Amino acid sequence: MAEILAKYRIESRLPLEKAAAAICVEEGVGTWTKLKTLKPEIERKYGADIVELDRKARTATIAYSSGEYSHDIGGIPQLLSFVAGNLFGLSELRNVRLLDIELPRNIVKLFRGPRFGIEGVRKLTGVKNRPLIGTIIKPKIGLPPREQAEVFYRAAIGGVDFGKDDENLVDQRFCPLVERTQRIAEVIDRVKSETGRRVYYAINVTTRADKISDAAEPALKNGATCLMVDVTCAGYSAVQALAEDPSVKVPIHVHRAGHAAFTRNPRHGIAMLVVAKLVRLAGGDQLHTGTIVGKMEGDPKEVVPVNKFLRSKWFGLKTVTPVASGGLHPGLVQKLVKLLGRDLIINAGGGIHGFPGGTEAGARAMRQAVDATMKGIDLREYAETHRELQTALDMWGT
């Protein structure tokens, strides 16, 4: 039977093979002492096994029997319990980081994955050969629906393709979800009428996994063109519930607020690549993956492979659009695209709304930076004939 493989980097006072064995015991069928109830046939069939050790890199790859896995009941939560359970608290291990998981075809094929994929998202906007330009409405919270929609309108008129709520705006009294959705839908129609461009916007419906379809229903009834879920807060099952709901016919934008609590420390926790694989299984169409440049820390050795995986073939599941977000502005666009490619959403909040000339001009500066990049023209050269870009470079540099 095909196996679930998990690769760990381990720091321990024990030799690597003994530290890895401790993980096998904890995550497999054992415990800290001998068991009268553990029959040899159970251990052979369901026990975890070390399949590879790299002493120089201090990594161990451990195999878990997929015969343990029950998709109908367990889903992604059960997968996580195999590869990322109690092991992080083992006293024998000073640090342990789950670097990657490899899932057999028979498990991946149990999931529907993304509904749209990169090509589906591009089709929504008609943007084919450049990164999509996104914006987070700022301030994060506090704007009433009319002002929230007006900010998005200015951004869209300036050249933004995509807008979104931030992670802590859902259905507060100052900005009710239904009214916000209605006003955003009006803006989307207005932009189409005035410019011919198709833009879309992610309404945040993050809540309990068992209630998320109920939360999404009023958004969809009132014209939502995309739904957003904070996956670390609501869980992978919340994303999956939306992706498998037949009434949800719009992309699912997956925010990762809170991820750094377990992804940031390179010596301990869970790598973003694992998160990306689980989000793709669950059905997210867009996923925040890091910027490398900007205010949010991101190591290119981690971010680039994550984006590569999201764009790659994987047992027939559709692709996922990576989202770069956090401290971005026009001066960073060229470097970002060089590092992360064109199949990307470049999401700027303060880099658009903090622009001296206002949101519309800030969006134009971002679009000019993207256009220059696609034409292979240096930003400072392009800025000589594009006033907004010049202002952005003068303010934030490159």
Sequence and secondary structure as in RCSB ss.txt:
>XXXX:A:sequence
MAEILAKYRIESRLPLEKAAAAICVEEGVGTWTKLKTLKPEIERKYGADIVELDRKARTATIAYSSGEYSHDIGG
IPQLLSFVAGNLFGLSELRNVRLLDIELPRNIVKLFRGPRFGIEGVRKLTGVKNRPLIGTIIKPKIGLPPREQAE
VFYRAAIGGVDFGKDDENLVDQRFCPLVERTQRIAEVIDRVKSETGRRVYYAINVTTRADKISDAAEPALKNGAT
CLMVDVTCAGYSAVQALAEDPSVKVPIHVHRAGHAAFTRNPRHGIAMLVVAKLVRLAGGDQLHTGTIVGKMEGDP
KEVVPVNKFLRSKWFGLKTVTPVASGGLHPGLVQKLVKLLGRDLIINAGGGIHGFPGGTEAGARAMRQAVDATMK
GIDLREYAETHRELQTALDMWGT
>XXXX:A:secstr
  EEEEEEEEEESS HHHHHHHHHHHHTT  SS  TT  HHHHHHH  EEEEEETTTTEEEEEEEGGG  HHHHH
HHHHHHHHSSGGGG TTEEEEEEEEEE  HHHHTTS   SSHHHHHHHHHT  SS EEEEE SSSS   HHHHHH
HHHHHHHHT  EEE  TT SS TTS HHHHHHHHHHHHHHHHHHH    EEEEE    GGGHHHHHHHHHHTT S
EEEEEHHHH HHHHHHHHT TT  S EEEE TTTHHHHS TTSEE HHHHHHHHHHHT SEEE   SSSSS   H
HHHHHHHHHHHS BTTB   EEEEESS  GGGHHHHHHHH SS EEEESHHHHTSTT HHHHHHHHHHHHHHHHH
T  HHHHHTT HHHHHHHHHH  
